[in-house]
């Protein structure tokens, strides 16, 4: 069973089993039940594409050389 399906099995309102115990039984980390994914904004996505374009053209460049070109 996938971790996402196991996370769906957690019942936060269950008073008989604590969240810690439920997570242990389902073998998932307790912090994963509180995490909500954050989307990527358009500006960050544009920058990531630019970095990818430069790295594809110059795979021997390091982070400093790529940053010099991006700026």
mmCIF file of the N, C-alpha and C atoms, coordinates in Angstrom:
data_MODEL
# 
_entry.id   MODEL 
# 
loop_
_atom_site.group_PDB 
_atom_site.id 
_atom_site.type_symbol 
_atom_site.label_atom_id 
_atom_site.label_alt_id 
_atom_site.label_comp_id 
_atom_site.label_asym_id 
_atom_site.label_entity_id 
_atom_site.label_seq_id 
_atom_site.pdbx_PDB_ins_code 
_atom_site.Cartn_x 
_atom_site.Cartn_y 
_atom_site.Cartn_z 
_atom_site.occupancy 
_atom_site.B_iso_or_equiv 
_atom_site.pdbx_formal_charge 
_atom_site.auth_seq_id 
_atom_site.auth_comp_id 
_atom_site.auth_asym_id 
_atom_site.auth_atom_id 
_atom_site.pdbx_PDB_model_num 
ATOM 1   N N  . UNK A 1 1  ? 0.856   -1.182 0.000   1.00 0.00 ? 1  UNK A N  1 
ATOM 2   C CA . UNK A 1 1  ? 0.000   0.000  0.000   1.00 0.00 ? 1  UNK A CA 1 
ATOM 3   C C  . UNK A 1 1  ? 0.895   1.236  0.000   1.00 0.00 ? 1  UNK A C  1 
ATOM 4   N N  . UNK A 1 2  ? 0.527   2.226  -0.780  1.00 0.00 ? 2  UNK A N  1 
ATOM 5   C CA . UNK A 1 2  ? 1.339   3.432  -0.898  1.00 0.00 ? 2  UNK A CA 1 
ATOM 6   C C  . UNK A 1 2  ? 1.217   4.302  0.361   1.00 0.00 ? 2  UNK A C  1 
ATOM 7   N N  . UNK A 1 3  ? 2.248   5.115  0.626   1.00 0.00 ? 3  UNK A N  1 
ATOM 8   C CA . UNK A 1 3  ? 2.193   5.994  1.797   1.00 0.00 ? 3  UNK A CA 1 
ATOM 9   C C  . UNK A 1 3  ? 1.002   6.955  1.780   1.00 0.00 ? 3  UNK A C  1 
ATOM 10  N N  . UNK A 1 4  ? 0.615   7.428  0.595   1.00 0.00 ? 4  UNK A N  1 
ATOM 11  C CA . UNK A 1 4  ? -0.515  8.359  0.538   1.00 0.00 ? 4  UNK A CA 1 
ATOM 12  C C  . UNK A 1 4  ? -1.816  7.668  0.954   1.00 0.00 ? 4  UNK A C  1 
ATOM 13  N N  . UNK A 1 5  ? -1.987  6.421  0.570   1.00 0.00 ? 5  UNK A N  1 
ATOM 14  C CA . UNK A 1 5  ? -3.188  5.683  0.984   1.00 0.00 ? 5  UNK A CA 1 
ATOM 15  C C  . UNK A 1 5  ? -3.167  5.410  2.486   1.00 0.00 ? 5  UNK A C  1 
ATOM 16  N N  . UNK A 1 6  ? -1.969  5.136  3.027   1.00 0.00 ? 6  UNK A N  1 
ATOM 17  C CA . UNK A 1 6  ? -1.858  4.912  4.470   1.00 0.00 ? 6  UNK A CA 1 
ATOM 18  C C  . UNK A 1 6  ? -2.146  6.196  5.235   1.00 0.00 ? 6  UNK A C  1 
ATOM 19  N N  . UNK A 1 7  ? -1.702  7.359  4.679   1.00 0.00 ? 7  UNK A N  1 
ATOM 20  C CA . UNK A 1 7  ? -1.985  8.646  5.337   1.00 0.00 ? 7  UNK A CA 1 
ATOM 21  C C  . UNK A 1 7  ? -3.477  8.910  5.391   1.00 0.00 ? 7  UNK A C  1 
ATOM 22  N N  . UNK A 1 8  ? -4.210  8.477  4.358   1.00 0.00 ? 8  UNK A N  1 
ATOM 23  C CA . UNK A 1 8  ? -5.660  8.679  4.337   1.00 0.00 ? 8  UNK A CA 1 
ATOM 24  C C  . UNK A 1 8  ? -6.365  7.859  5.419   1.00 0.00 ? 8  UNK A C  1 
ATOM 25  N N  . UNK A 1 9  ? -5.723  6.811  5.885   1.00 0.00 ? 9  UNK A N  1 
ATOM 26  C CA . UNK A 1 9  ? -6.316  5.954  6.909   1.00 0.00 ? 9  UNK A CA 1 
ATOM 27  C C  . UNK A 1 9  ? -6.231  6.557  8.308   1.00 0.00 ? 9  UNK A C  1 
ATOM 28  N N  . UNK A 1 10 ? -5.431  7.595  8.491   1.00 0.00 ? 10 UNK A N  1 
ATOM 29  C CA . UNK A 1 10 ? -5.285  8.238  9.799   1.00 0.00 ? 10 UNK A CA 1 
ATOM 30  C C  . UNK A 1 10 ? -6.600  8.938  10.167  1.00 0.00 ? 10 UNK A C  1 
ATOM 31  N N  . UNK A 1 11 ? -7.047  8.715  11.386  1.00 0.00 ? 11 UNK A N  1 
ATOM 32  C CA . UNK A 1 11 ? -8.241  9.375  11.903  1.00 0.00 ? 11 UNK A CA 1 
ATOM 33  C C  . UNK A 1 11 ? -7.818  10.294 13.032  1.00 0.00 ? 11 UNK A C  1 
ATOM 34  N N  . UNK A 1 12 ? -7.820  11.591 12.765  1.00 0.00 ? 12 UNK A N  1 
ATOM 35  C CA . UNK A 1 12 ? -7.375  12.561 13.779  1.00 0.00 ? 12 UNK A CA 1 
ATOM 36  C C  . UNK A 1 12 ? -8.355  12.674 14.935  1.00 0.00 ? 12 UNK A C  1 
ATOM 37  N N  . UNK A 1 13 ? -9.616  12.369 14.685  1.00 0.00 ? 13 UNK A N  1 
ATOM 38  C CA . UNK A 1 13 ? -10.617 12.498 15.739  1.00 0.00 ? 13 UNK A CA 1 
ATOM 39  C C  . UNK A 1 13 ? -10.735 11.229 16.584  1.00 0.00 ? 13 UNK A C  1 
ATOM 40  N N  . UNK A 1 14 ? -9.989  10.188 16.242  1.00 0.00 ? 14 UNK A N  1 
ATOM 41  C CA . UNK A 1 14 ? -10.033 8.933  16.992  1.00 0.00 ? 14 UNK A CA 1 
ATOM 42  C C  . UNK A 1 14 ? -9.400  9.137  18.374  1.00 0.00 ? 14 UNK A C  1 
ATOM 43  N N  . UNK A 1 15 ? -10.170 8.919  19.420  1.00 0.00 ? 15 UNK A N  1 
ATOM 44  C CA . UNK A 1 15 ? -9.648  9.127  20.775  1.00 0.00 ? 15 UNK A CA 1 
ATOM 45  C C  . UNK A 1 15 ? -9.057  7.864  21.376  1.00 0.00 ? 15 UNK A C  1 
ATOM 46  N N  . UNK A 1 16 ? -9.338  6.702  20.795  1.00 0.00 ? 16 UNK A N  1 
ATOM 47  C CA . UNK A 1 16 ? -8.810  5.451  21.343  1.00 0.00 ? 16 UNK A CA 1 
ATOM 48  C C  . UNK A 1 16 ? -7.335  5.262  21.005  1.00 0.00 ? 16 UNK A C  1 
ATOM 49  N N  . UNK A 1 17 ? -6.927  5.720  19.827  1.00 0.00 ? 17 UNK A N  1 
ATOM 50  C CA . UNK A 1 17 ? -5.526  5.604  19.411  1.00 0.00 ? 17 UNK A CA 1 
ATOM 51  C C  . UNK A 1 17 ? -4.955  6.994  19.160  1.00 0.00 ? 17 UNK A C  1 
ATOM 52  N N  . UNK A 1 18 ? -3.830  7.277  19.746  1.00 0.00 ? 18 UNK A N  1 
ATOM 53  C CA . UNK A 1 18 ? -3.191  8.572  19.517  1.00 0.00 ? 18 UNK A CA 1 
ATOM 54  C C  . UNK A 1 18 ? -2.658  8.628  18.087  1.00 0.00 ? 18 UNK A C  1 
ATOM 55  N N  . UNK A 1 19 ? -2.393  9.832  17.613  1.00 0.00 ? 19 UNK A N  1 
ATOM 56  C CA . UNK A 1 19 ? -1.836  9.991  16.264  1.00 0.00 ? 19 UNK A CA 1 
ATOM 57  C C  . UNK A 1 19 ? -0.486  9.302  16.151  1.00 0.00 ? 19 UNK A C  1 
ATOM 58  N N  . UNK A 1 20 ? 0.311   9.380  17.213  1.00 0.00 ? 20 UNK A N  1 
ATOM 59  C CA . UNK A 1 20 ? 1.620   8.731  17.206  1.00 0.00 ? 20 UNK A CA 1 
ATOM 60  C C  . UNK A 1 20 ? 1.469   7.230  17.026  1.00 0.00 ? 20 UNK A C  1 
ATOM 61  N N  . UNK A 1 21 ? 0.551   6.629  17.752  1.00 0.00 ? 21 UNK A N  1 
ATOM 62  C CA . UNK A 1 21 ? 0.334   5.179  17.669  1.00 0.00 ? 21 UNK A CA 1 
ATOM 63  C C  . UNK A 1 21 ? -0.208  4.789  16.293  1.00 0.00 ? 21 UNK A C  1 
ATOM 64  N N  . UNK A 1 22 ? -1.140  5.567  15.751  1.00 0.00 ? 22 UNK A N  1 
ATOM 65  C CA . UNK A 1 22 ? -1.674  5.280  14.422  1.00 0.00 ? 22 UNK A CA 1 
ATOM 66  C C  . UNK A 1 22 ? -0.567  5.315  13.372  1.00 0.00 ? 22 UNK A C  1 
ATOM 67  N N  . UNK A 1 23 ? 0.310   6.309  13.471  1.00 0.00 ? 23 UNK A N  1 
ATOM 68  C CA . UNK A 1 23 ? 1.411   6.427  12.518  1.00 0.00 ? 23 UNK A CA 1 
ATOM 69  C C  . UNK A 1 23 ? 2.369   5.250  12.636  1.00 0.00 ? 23 UNK A C  1 
ATOM 70  N N  . UNK A 1 24 ? 2.641   4.831  13.855  1.00 0.00 ? 24 UNK A N  1 
ATOM 71  C CA . UNK A 1 24 ? 3.527   3.675  14.052  1.00 0.00 ? 24 UNK A CA 1 
ATOM 72  C C  . UNK A 1 24 ? 2.911   2.418  13.455  1.00 0.00 ? 24 UNK A C  1 
ATOM 73  N N  . UNK A 1 25 ? 1.625   2.228  13.668  1.00 0.00 ? 25 UNK A N  1 
ATOM 74  C CA . UNK A 1 25 ? 0.951   1.043  13.139  1.00 0.00 ? 25 UNK A CA 1 
ATOM 75  C C  . UNK A 1 25 ? 0.934   1.037  11.608  1.00 0.00 ? 25 UNK A C  1 
ATOM 76  N N  . UNK A 1 26 ? 0.791   2.219  11.011  1.00 0.00 ? 26 UNK A N  1 
ATOM 77  C CA . UNK A 1 26 ? 0.746   2.328  9.547   1.00 0.00 ? 26 UNK A CA 1 
ATOM 78  C C  . UNK A 1 26 ? 2.127   2.503  8.928   1.00 0.00 ? 26 UNK A C  1 
ATOM 79  N N  . UNK A 1 27 ? 3.146   2.615  9.785   1.00 0.00 ? 27 UNK A N  1 
ATOM 80  C CA . UNK A 1 27 ? 4.534   2.767  9.342   1.00 0.00 ? 27 UNK A CA 1 
ATOM 81  C C  . UNK A 1 27 ? 4.728   3.990  8.439   1.00 0.00 ? 27 UNK A C  1 
ATOM 82  N N  . UNK A 1 28 ? 4.232   5.126  8.914   1.00 0.00 ? 28 UNK A N  1 
ATOM 83  C CA . UNK A 1 28 ? 4.469   6.410  8.254   1.00 0.00 ? 28 UNK A CA 1 
ATOM 84  C C  . UNK A 1 28 ? 4.994   7.385  9.296   1.00 0.00 ? 28 UNK A C  1 
ATOM 85  N N  . UNK A 1 29 ? 5.706   8.412  8.845   1.00 0.00 ? 29 UNK A N  1 
ATOM 86  C CA . UNK A 1 29 ? 6.228   9.390  9.792   1.00 0.00 ? 29 UNK A CA 1 
ATOM 87  C C  . UNK A 1 29 ? 5.093   10.310 10.263  1.00 0.00 ? 29 UNK A C  1 
ATOM 88  N N  . UNK A 1 30 ? 5.159   10.686 11.509  1.00 0.00 ? 30 UNK A N  1 
ATOM 89  C CA . UNK A 1 30 ? 4.108   11.523 12.082  1.00 0.00 ? 30 UNK A CA 1 
ATOM 90  C C  . UNK A 1 30 ? 4.071   12.899 11.428  1.00 0.00 ? 30 UNK A C  1 
ATOM 91  N N  . UNK A 1 31 ? 5.234   13.425 11.047  1.00 0.00 ? 31 UNK A N  1 
ATOM 92  C CA . UNK A 1 31 ? 5.265   14.747 10.428  1.00 0.00 ? 31 UNK A CA 1 
ATOM 93  C C  . UNK A 1 31 ? 4.581   14.761 9.069   1.00 0.00 ? 31 UNK A C  1 
ATOM 94  N N  . UNK A 1 32 ? 4.506   13.614 8.401   1.00 0.00 ? 32 UNK A N  1 
ATOM 95  C CA . UNK A 1 32 ? 3.892   13.581 7.065   1.00 0.00 ? 32 UNK A CA 1 
ATOM 96  C C  . UNK A 1 32 ? 2.386   13.824 7.109   1.00 0.00 ? 32 UNK A C  1 
ATOM 97  N N  . UNK A 1 33 ? 1.752   13.613 8.256   1.00 0.00 ? 33 UNK A N  1 
ATOM 98  C CA . UNK A 1 33 ? 0.301   13.848 8.312   1.00 0.00 ? 33 UNK A CA 1 
ATOM 99  C C  . UNK A 1 33 ? -0.023  15.335 8.459   1.00 0.00 ? 33 UNK A C  1 
ATOM 100 N N  . UNK A 1 34 ? 0.966   16.131 8.829   1.00 0.00 ? 34 UNK A N  1 
ATOM 101 C CA . UNK A 1 34 ? 0.748   17.572 8.976   1.00 0.00 ? 34 UNK A CA 1 
ATOM 102 C C  . UNK A 1 34 ? 1.190   18.358 7.745   1.00 0.00 ? 34 UNK A C  1 
ATOM 103 N N  . UNK A 1 35 ? 1.959   17.747 6.865   1.00 0.00 ? 35 UNK A N  1 
ATOM 104 C CA . UNK A 1 35 ? 2.529   18.443 5.718   1.00 0.00 ? 35 UNK A CA 1 
ATOM 105 C C  . UNK A 1 35 ? 1.477   18.706 4.647   1.00 0.00 ? 35 UNK A C  1 
ATOM 106 N N  . UNK A 1 36 ? 1.432   19.940 4.157   1.00 0.00 ? 36 UNK A N  1 
ATOM 107 C CA . UNK A 1 36 ? 0.593   20.263 3.006   1.00 0.00 ? 36 UNK A CA 1 
ATOM 108 C C  . UNK A 1 36 ? 1.502   20.818 1.912   1.00 0.00 ? 36 UNK A C  1 
ATOM 109 N N  . UNK A 1 37 ? 1.498   20.205 0.733   1.00 0.00 ? 37 UNK A N  1 
ATOM 110 C CA . UNK A 1 37 ? 2.393   20.642 -0.330  1.00 0.00 ? 37 UNK A CA 1 
ATOM 111 C C  . UNK A 1 37 ? 2.098   22.063 -0.791  1.00 0.00 ? 37 UNK A C  1 
ATOM 112 N N  . UNK A 1 38 ? 3.159   22.765 -1.168  1.00 0.00 ? 38 UNK A N  1 
ATOM 113 C CA . UNK A 1 38 ? 3.045   24.138 -1.643  1.00 0.00 ? 38 UNK A CA 1 
ATOM 114 C C  . UNK A 1 38 ? 3.370   24.142 -3.126  1.00 0.00 ? 38 UNK A C  1 
ATOM 115 N N  . UNK A 1 39 ? 2.562   24.796 -3.903  1.00 0.00 ? 39 UNK A N  1 
ATOM 116 C CA . UNK A 1 39 ? 2.795   24.869 -5.338  1.00 0.00 ? 39 UNK A CA 1 
ATOM 117 C C  . UNK A 1 39 ? 3.963   25.781 -5.685  1.00 0.00 ? 39 UNK A C  1 
ATOM 118 N N  . UNK A 1 40 ? 4.432   25.668 -6.918  1.00 0.00 ? 40 UNK A N  1 
ATOM 119 C CA . UNK A 1 40 ? 5.550   26.481 -7.397  1.00 0.00 ? 40 UNK A CA 1 
ATOM 120 C C  . UNK A 1 40 ? 4.968   27.635 -8.211  1.00 0.00 ? 40 UNK A C  1 
ATOM 121 N N  . UNK A 1 41 ? 5.407   28.860 -7.906  1.00 0.00 ? 41 UNK A N  1 
ATOM 122 C CA . UNK A 1 41 ? 4.875   30.001 -8.645  1.00 0.00 ? 41 UNK A CA 1 
ATOM 123 C C  . UNK A 1 41 ? 5.541   30.112 -10.015 1.00 0.00 ? 41 UNK A C  1 
ATOM 124 N N  . UNK A 1 42 ? 4.980   30.919 -10.894 1.00 0.00 ? 42 UNK A N  1 
ATOM 125 C CA . UNK A 1 42 ? 5.431   31.028 -12.281 1.00 0.00 ? 42 UNK A CA 1 
ATOM 126 C C  . UNK A 1 42 ? 6.851   31.572 -12.380 1.00 0.00 ? 42 UNK A C  1 
ATOM 127 N N  . UNK A 1 43 ? 7.213   32.525 -11.519 1.00 0.00 ? 43 UNK A N  1 
ATOM 128 C CA . UNK A 1 43 ? 8.551   33.121 -11.563 1.00 0.00 ? 43 UNK A CA 1 
ATOM 129 C C  . UNK A 1 43 ? 9.635   32.088 -11.236 1.00 0.00 ? 43 UNK A C  1 
ATOM 130 N N  . UNK A 1 44 ? 9.378   31.268 -10.231 1.00 0.00 ? 44 UNK A N  1 
ATOM 131 C CA . UNK A 1 44 ? 10.330  30.220 -9.865  1.00 0.00 ? 44 UNK A CA 1 
ATOM 132 C C  . UNK A 1 44 ? 10.452  29.185 -10.979 1.00 0.00 ? 44 UNK A C  1 
ATOM 133 N N  . UNK A 1 45 ? 9.337   28.818 -11.569 1.00 0.00 ? 45 UNK A N  1 
ATOM 134 C CA . UNK A 1 45 ? 9.340   27.856 -12.668 1.00 0.00 ? 45 UNK A CA 1 
ATOM 135 C C  . UNK A 1 45 ? 10.113  28.390 -13.871 1.00 0.00 ? 45 UNK A C  1 
ATOM 136 N N  . UNK A 1 46 ? 9.959   29.674 -14.163 1.00 0.00 ? 46 UNK A N  1 
ATOM 137 C CA . UNK A 1 46 ? 10.686  30.300 -15.272 1.00 0.00 ? 46 UNK A CA 1 
ATOM 138 C C  . UNK A 1 46 ? 12.190  30.264 -15.000 1.00 0.00 ? 46 UNK A C  1 
ATOM 139 N N  . UNK A 1 47 ? 12.598  30.564 -13.773 1.00 0.00 ? 47 UNK A N  1 
ATOM 140 C CA . UNK A 1 47 ? 14.005  30.534 -13.398 1.00 0.00 ? 47 UNK A CA 1 
ATOM 141 C C  . UNK A 1 47 ? 14.565  29.115 -13.485 1.00 0.00 ? 47 UNK A C  1 
ATOM 142 N N  . UNK A 1 48 ? 13.790  28.135 -13.061 1.00 0.00 ? 48 UNK A N  1 
ATOM 143 C CA . UNK A 1 48 ? 14.234  26.745 -13.143 1.00 0.00 ? 48 UNK A CA 1 
ATOM 144 C C  . UNK A 1 48 ? 14.446  26.306 -14.587 1.00 0.00 ? 48 UNK A C  1 
ATOM 145 N N  . UNK A 1 49 ? 13.570  26.734 -15.480 1.00 0.00 ? 49 UNK A N  1 
ATOM 146 C CA . UNK A 1 49 ? 13.731  26.409 -16.902 1.00 0.00 ? 49 UNK A CA 1 
ATOM 147 C C  . UNK A 1 49 ? 14.984  27.073 -17.471 1.00 0.00 ? 49 UNK A C  1 
ATOM 148 N N  . UNK A 1 50 ? 15.249  28.292 -17.045 1.00 0.00 ? 50 UNK A N  1 
ATOM 149 C CA . UNK A 1 50 ? 16.441  29.003 -17.513 1.00 0.00 ? 50 UNK A CA 1 
ATOM 150 C C  . UNK A 1 50 ? 17.719  28.306 -17.038 1.00 0.00 ? 50 UNK A C  1 
ATOM 151 N N  . UNK A 1 51 ? 17.737  27.893 -15.781 1.00 0.00 ? 51 UNK A N  1 
ATOM 152 C CA . UNK A 1 51 ? 18.893  27.161 -15.246 1.00 0.00 ? 51 UNK A CA 1 
ATOM 153 C C  . UNK A 1 51 ? 19.078  25.855 -16.008 1.00 0.00 ? 51 UNK A C  1 
ATOM 154 N N  . UNK A 1 52 ? 17.986  25.160 -16.286 1.00 0.00 ? 52 UNK A N  1 
ATOM 155 C CA . UNK A 1 52 ? 18.055  23.906 -17.028 1.00 0.00 ? 52 UNK A CA 1 
ATOM 156 C C  . UNK A 1 52 ? 18.589  24.130 -18.440 1.00 0.00 ? 52 UNK A C  1 
ATOM 157 N N  . UNK A 1 53 ? 18.156  25.212 -19.081 1.00 0.00 ? 53 UNK A N  1 
ATOM 158 C CA . UNK A 1 53 ? 18.624  25.522 -20.433 1.00 0.00 ? 53 UNK A CA 1 
ATOM 159 C C  . UNK A 1 53 ? 20.132  25.774 -20.436 1.00 0.00 ? 53 UNK A C  1 
ATOM 160 N N  . UNK A 1 54 ? 20.613  26.543 -19.465 1.00 0.00 ? 54 UNK A N  1 
ATOM 161 C CA . UNK A 1 54 ? 22.041  26.853 -19.388 1.00 0.00 ? 54 UNK A CA 1 
ATOM 162 C C  . UNK A 1 54 ? 22.836  25.588 -19.077 1.00 0.00 ? 54 UNK A C  1 
ATOM 163 N N  . UNK A 1 55 ? 22.353  24.771 -18.137 1.00 0.00 ? 55 UNK A N  1 
ATOM 164 C CA . UNK A 1 55 ? 23.089  23.562 -17.757 1.00 0.00 ? 55 UNK A CA 1 
ATOM 165 C C  . UNK A 1 55 ? 23.124  22.553 -18.905 1.00 0.00 ? 55 UNK A C  1 
ATOM 166 N N  . UNK A 1 56 ? 22.058  22.504 -19.705 1.00 0.00 ? 56 UNK A N  1 
ATOM 167 C CA . UNK A 1 56 ? 22.042  21.598 -20.853 1.00 0.00 ? 56 UNK A CA 1 
ATOM 168 C C  . UNK A 1 56 ? 23.075  22.037 -21.889 1.00 0.00 ? 56 UNK A C  1 
ATOM 169 N N  . UNK A 1 57 ? 23.213  23.339 -22.056 1.00 0.00 ? 57 UNK A N  1 
ATOM 170 C CA . UNK A 1 57 ? 24.170  23.861 -23.035 1.00 0.00 ? 57 UNK A CA 1 
ATOM 171 C C  . UNK A 1 57 ? 25.601  23.778 -22.511 1.00 0.00 ? 57 UNK A C  1 
ATOM 172 N N  . UNK A 1 58 ? 25.802  24.031 -21.223 1.00 0.00 ? 58 UNK A N  1 
ATOM 173 C CA . UNK A 1 58 ? 27.134  24.034 -20.604 1.00 0.00 ? 58 UNK A CA 1 
ATOM 174 C C  . UNK A 1 58 ? 27.128  23.117 -19.374 1.00 0.00 ? 58 UNK A C  1 
ATOM 175 N N  . UNK A 1 59 ? 27.167  21.797 -19.554 1.00 0.00 ? 59 UNK A N  1 
ATOM 176 C CA . UNK A 1 59 ? 27.067  20.887 -18.408 1.00 0.00 ? 59 UNK A CA 1 
ATOM 177 C C  . UNK A 1 59 ? 28.268  20.942 -17.468 1.00 0.00 ? 59 UNK A C  1 
ATOM 178 N N  . UNK A 1 60 ? 29.341  21.563 -17.885 1.00 0.00 ? 60 UNK A N  1 
ATOM 179 C CA . UNK A 1 60 ? 30.547  21.660 -17.065 1.00 0.00 ? 60 UNK A CA 1 
ATOM 180 C C  . UNK A 1 60 ? 30.527  22.905 -16.182 1.00 0.00 ? 60 UNK A C  1 
ATOM 181 N N  . UNK A 1 61 ? 29.525  23.770 -16.321 1.00 0.00 ? 61 UNK A N  1 
ATOM 182 C CA . UNK A 1 61 ? 29.422  24.971 -15.494 1.00 0.00 ? 61 UNK A CA 1 
ATOM 183 C C  . UNK A 1 61 ? 29.015  24.586 -14.073 1.00 0.00 ? 61 UNK A C  1 
ATOM 184 N N  . UNK A 1 62 ? 29.527  25.320 -13.124 1.00 0.00 ? 62 UNK A N  1 
ATOM 185 C CA . UNK A 1 62 ? 29.124  25.155 -11.731 1.00 0.00 ? 62 UNK A CA 1 
ATOM 186 C C  . UNK A 1 62 ? 28.026  26.150 -11.391 1.00 0.00 ? 62 UNK A C  1 
ATOM 187 N N  . UNK A 1 63 ? 27.615  26.145 -10.144 1.00 0.00 ? 63 UNK A N  1 
ATOM 188 C CA . UNK A 1 63 ? 26.502  27.004 -9.723  1.00 0.00 ? 63 UNK A CA 1 
ATOM 189 C C  . UNK A 1 63 ? 26.847  28.483 -9.857  1.00 0.00 ? 63 UNK A C  1 
ATOM 190 N N  . UNK A 1 64 ? 28.098  28.852 -9.604  1.00 0.00 ? 64 UNK A N  1 
ATOM 191 C CA . UNK A 1 64 ? 28.474  30.261 -9.691  1.00 0.00 ? 64 UNK A CA 1 
ATOM 192 C C  . UNK A 1 64 ? 28.446  30.762 -11.134 1.00 0.00 ? 64 UNK A C  1 
ATOM 193 N N  . UNK A 1 65 ? 28.912  29.928 -12.065 1.00 0.00 ? 65 UNK A N  1 
ATOM 194 C CA . UNK A 1 65 ? 28.897  30.343 -13.470 1.00 0.00 ? 65 UNK A CA 1 
ATOM 195 C C  . UNK A 1 65 ? 27.466  30.423 -13.995 1.00 0.00 ? 65 UNK A C  1 
ATOM 196 N N  . UNK A 1 66 ? 26.617  29.496 -13.576 1.00 0.00 ? 66 UNK A N  1 
ATOM 197 C CA . UNK A 1 66 ? 25.215  29.540 -14.004 1.00 0.00 ? 66 UNK A CA 1 
ATOM 198 C C  . UNK A 1 66 ? 24.540  30.774 -13.421 1.00 0.00 ? 66 UNK A C  1 
ATOM 199 N N  . UNK A 1 67 ? 24.832  31.101 -12.162 1.00 0.00 ? 67 UNK A N  1 
ATOM 200 C CA . UNK A 1 67 ? 24.241  32.285 -11.534 1.00 0.00 ? 67 UNK A CA 1 
ATOM 201 C C  . UNK A 1 67 ? 24.685  33.555 -12.224 1.00 0.00 ? 67 UNK A C  1 
ATOM 202 N N  . UNK A 1 68 ? 25.960  33.621 -12.679 1.00 0.00 ? 68 UNK A N  1 
ATOM 203 C CA . UNK A 1 68 ? 26.442  34.800 -13.390 1.00 0.00 ? 68 UNK A CA 1 
ATOM 204 C C  . UNK A 1 68 ? 25.699  35.018 -14.690 1.00 0.00 ? 68 UNK A C  1 
ATOM 205 N N  . UNK A 1 69 ? 25.352  33.943 -15.368 1.00 0.00 ? 69 UNK A N  1 
ATOM 206 C CA . UNK A 1 69 ? 24.631  34.053 -16.635 1.00 0.00 ? 69 UNK A CA 1 
ATOM 207 C C  . UNK A 1 69 ? 23.175  34.416 -16.397 1.00 0.00 ? 69 UNK A C  1 
ATOM 208 N N  . UNK A 1 70 ? 22.564  33.851 -15.370 1.00 0.00 ? 70 UNK A N  1 
ATOM 209 C CA . UNK A 1 70 ? 21.142  34.098 -15.084 1.00 0.00 ? 70 UNK A CA 1 
ATOM 210 C C  . UNK A 1 70 ? 20.878  35.526 -14.652 1.00 0.00 ? 70 UNK A C  1 
ATOM 211 N N  . UNK A 1 71 ? 21.845  36.146 -14.020 1.00 0.00 ? 71 UNK A N  1 
ATOM 212 C CA . UNK A 1 71 ? 21.627  37.500 -13.480 1.00 0.00 ? 71 UNK A CA 1 
ATOM 213 C C  . UNK A 1 71 ? 21.853  38.552 -14.498 1.00 0.00 ? 71 UNK A C  1 
# 
